[in-house]
Amino acid sequence: MMNVALVGFSTRARNIYRIIDSLNNVNVKSILRLHTESTSSKILDNTIVTNNFKEAVDSVDAVIIACHPSAHLNIVTKCISIGVPIMIENPVALSIVDYERIFKMASMSGIPILVNHSNLFSSEFEALISLTSSWYPIEIEYDVCNPGRICDHSQLLDLGPESIIMASLVLKNFPEKICIRKIPSRTGELFNIDMYSGSSSAKLSIGNSFSAKKRHFEVRCGKRFAIYNNIVKDKLIVDGYKMKFIPEDPIKRAILSLYKCVTSGEVDYKFSTVMNIKSINNIFETFN
């Protein structure tokens, strides 16, 4: 059994709580609610609700951070000090500097941090990586947009790291060169990211200035093509064929990855501190 502390109780956090409640091997021992009364209370399943960090993390195996990203750095710093694995919601931080600090702390301490990049836990995207593994050279185009979304952080921090990691995984190597350009827009933010790895390349367009939500990830190699889109019914199409999968909740798969980390020490590329640092460093170097 993995006992976790859940930080925050937003809509996203409540969804995580609901999913954990359906699992036999994971238990939310406590909920750390920020900006609430100082008294503790019991709720269903004997879960402690408190605003005291020490009480929340007492005897837990891991911490899931699902509060407002403005508090992420402070919570991560405290979690690293007690040495427990962390799962953190995206965006990791509201600034490039804080994002970089979080992963440098993780790298120096050796504490695993799992960012809940939902696409990395998609069965369909994992299949795309596998099915295109022998394709070379390849060209990737990825359009991703949260239309009209007003945030207290840049869309580059929200969508950028995951998009760069997704393209890097399909390119099979972290690219030798990444160029990031901010495109003038009156309706929001728009960034073009060009990535180059050997004879392969990726062109990413991310932001919130489009009129509709987009999640179109396309890979081409000669006459072959694969399309991944997590907001449509047929999420993966390869060479015109609709690939069928048993539906799996990406959040559930993320939690189970955290469980494997806690119970067996097993980590994979989804925990990759190096990949996250490289992706954010490229953003940092572009806009520093």
Backbone hydrogen bonds, N-H to C=O, Kabsch-Sander energy under -0.5 kcal/mol:
donor,donor_aa,acceptor,acceptor_aa,energy
2,M,25,N,-2.4
3,N,1,M,-0.6
4,V,2,M,-0.5
4,V,27,N,-2.8
5,A,62,A,-1.9
6,L,30,S,-2.9
7,V,5,A,-0.6
7,V,64,I,-3.1
8,G,6,L,-0.6
8,G,32,L,-3.2
10,S,66,A,-0.6
14,R,10,S,-2.9
15,N,11,T,-1.8
16,I,12,R,-1.9
17,Y,13,A,-2.6
18,R,14,R,-2.3
19,I,15,N,-2.3
20,I,16,I,-2.7
21,D,17,Y,-2.1
22,S,18,R,-0.7
22,S,19,I,-1.1
23,L,20,I,-1.7
27,N,2,M,-2.8
29,K,4,V,-2.1
29,K,27,N,-1.1
30,S,4,V,-1.3
31,I,48,I,-3.4
32,L,6,L,-2.7
33,R,31,I,-0.9
33,R,50,T,-2.5
34,L,32,L,-0.5
36,T,33,R,-0.5
41,S,49,V,-1.5
43,I,47,T,-1.7
46,N,43,I,-1.2
47,T,44,L,-1.4
48,I,29,K,-2.3
49,V,41,S,-2.3
50,T,31,I,-2.6
50,T,48,I,-0.5
53,F,51,N,-0.6
56,A,52,N,-2.2
57,V,53,F,-2.2
58,D,54,K,-0.5
58,D,55,E,-0.6
60,V,57,V,-1.6
61,D,3,N,-3.4
62,A,3,N,-1.2
63,V,85,P,-2.1
64,I,5,A,-2.9
65,I,63,V,-0.6
65,I,87,M,-3.4
66,A,7,V,-2.6
66,A,64,I,-0.7
71,A,68,H,-2.3
72,H,69,P,-1.0
73,L,69,P,-0.5
75,I,71,A,-2.2
76,V,72,H,-3.2
77,T,73,L,-2.4
78,K,74,N,-1.7
79,C,75,I,-2.5
80,I,76,V,-2.7
81,S,77,T,-1.4
82,I,78,K,-0.9
82,I,79,C,-0.7
83,G,79,C,-0.8
84,V,79,C,-1.4
86,I,112,P,-2.4
87,M,63,V,-2.5
88,I,114,L,-2.6
89,E,65,I,-2.2
99,Y,95,S,-2.2
100,E,96,I,-2.5
101,R,97,V,-2.2
102,I,98,D,-2.3
103,F,99,Y,-1.7
104,K,100,E,-2.0
105,M,101,R,-2.3
106,A,102,I,-1.9
107,S,103,F,-2.2
108,M,104,K,-2.4
109,S,105,M,-2.2
110,G,106,A,-2.1
111,I,106,A,-0.6
114,L,86,I,-3.2
115,V,113,I,-0.6
115,V,270,K,-0.7
116,N,88,I,-2.9
117,H,115,V,-2.6
118,S,116,N,-1.1
120,L,117,H,-1.3
121,F,117,H,-0.6
121,F,118,S,-1.2
122,S,119,N,-1.4
126,E,122,S,-2.3
127,A,123,S,-2.0
128,L,124,E,-2.1
129,I,125,F,-2.2
130,S,126,E,-1.9
131,L,127,A,-3.2
132,T,128,L,-1.7
133,S,130,S,-1.2
135,W,132,T,-1.5
139,E,220,R,-2.4
140,I,201,S,-2.0
141,E,218,E,-2.4
142,Y,203,K,-2.3
143,D,216,H,-2.3
144,V,142,Y,-0.6
144,V,205,S,-2.7
145,C,214,K,-2.0
146,N,207,G,-1.8
148,G,208,N,-1.9
149,R,146,N,-1.5
150,I,148,G,-0.6
151,C,149,R,-0.6
157,L,154,S,-1.0
158,D,154,S,-1.3
159,L,155,Q,-3.3
160,G,155,Q,-0.8
160,G,156,L,-0.7
163,S,159,L,-2.1
164,I,160,G,-2.6
165,I,161,P,-2.4
166,M,162,E,-2.9
167,A,163,S,-2.3
168,S,164,I,-2.3
169,L,165,I,-2.4
170,V,166,M,-1.7
171,L,167,A,-2.5
172,K,168,S,-0.9
173,N,168,S,-0.6
176,E,196,Y,-1.7
177,K,196,Y,-1.4
179,C,194,D,-2.8
181,R,192,N,-2.7
183,I,181,R,-0.6
183,I,190,L,-3.1
191,F,206,I,-3.1
192,N,181,R,-2.7
193,I,204,L,-2.8
194,D,179,C,-2.9
195,M,202,A,-2.8
196,Y,177,K,-2.2
197,S,200,S,-2.5
200,S,197,S,-2.3
201,S,138,I,-2.0
202,A,195,M,-2.4
203,K,140,I,-2.8
204,L,193,I,-3.2
204,L,202,A,-0.5
205,S,142,Y,-3.0
206,I,191,F,-2.4
207,G,144,V,-1.2
208,N,189,E,-2.1
209,S,189,E,-0.9
214,K,145,C,-1.5
216,H,143,D,-2.4
217,F,215,R,-0.7
217,F,228,Y,-2.8
218,E,141,E,-3.1
218,E,216,H,-0.6
219,V,226,A,-3.0
220,R,139,E,-2.5
221,C,224,R,-2.3
224,R,221,C,-2.2
226,A,219,V,-2.4
227,I,237,I,-3.0
228,Y,217,F,-3.2
229,N,235,K,-2.4
232,V,229,N,-1.0
235,K,233,K,-1.2
237,I,227,I,-2.4
238,V,241,Y,-2.4
239,D,225,F,-3.2
241,Y,238,V,-2.3
243,M,236,L,-2.6
243,M,241,Y,-0.6
253,R,249,D,-2.0
254,A,250,P,-2.1
255,I,251,I,-2.5
256,L,252,K,-2.2
257,S,253,R,-1.7
258,L,254,A,-2.0
259,Y,255,I,-2.1
260,K,256,L,-2.1
261,C,257,S,-1.9
262,V,258,L,-2.2
263,T,259,Y,-2.8
264,S,260,K,-2.4
265,G,260,K,-0.7
265,G,261,C,-1.1
266,E,260,K,-1.4
271,F,268,D,-2.0
272,S,269,Y,-1.5
276,N,272,S,-1.7
277,I,273,T,-2.7
278,K,274,V,-2.7
279,S,275,M,-2.2
280,I,276,N,-2.3
281,N,277,I,-2.6
282,N,278,K,-1.9
283,I,279,S,-1.3
284,F,280,I,-2.9
285,E,281,N,-3.0
286,T,282,N,-1.4
287,F,283,I,-1.8
288,N,284,F,-1.2
